[in-house]
């Protein structure tokens, strides 16, 4: 496997040592660009009691291309399609 780009290595270490509240992100053992994510629903929202499983992939063009994120847990939200992909024009 190719060497891990320094930026991804640094960001992965920071994500591990200082995770955002309610989020765990673990890189895949076979692909450093693919992450397994568990996220708690935000307090004060209809999603509050939920735990959501997502996948995140960093494309070759990262950071100039945004990460690709998909909810593996079924979720109803106007910006999430039926396959779990985030559908915001801002990200495209």
Rosetta blueprint (number, residue, H / E / L):
1 X L
2 X L
3 X L
4 X L
5 X L
6 X H
7 X H
8 X H
9 X H
10 X H
11 X H
12 X H
13 X H
14 X H
15 X H
16 X H
17 X H
18 X L
19 X L
20 X L
21 X L
22 X L
23 X E
24 X E
25 X E
26 X E
27 X E
28 X L
29 X L
30 X L
31 X L
32 X L
33 X L
34 X E
35 X E
36 X E
37 X E
38 X E
39 X E
40 X E
41 X L
42 X L
43 X L
44 X L
45 X L
46 X L
47 X L
48 X L
49 X L
50 X L
51 X E
52 X E
53 X E
54 X E
55 X E
56 X E
57 X E
58 X L
59 X L
60 X L
61 X L
62 X L
63 X L
64 X L
65 X L
66 X L
67 X L
68 X E
69 X E
70 X E
71 X E
72 X L
73 X L
74 X L
75 X L
76 X L
77 X L
78 X L
79 X L
80 X E
81 X L
82 X L
83 X L
84 X L
85 X E
86 X E
87 X L
88 X L
89 X H
90 X H
91 X H
92 X L
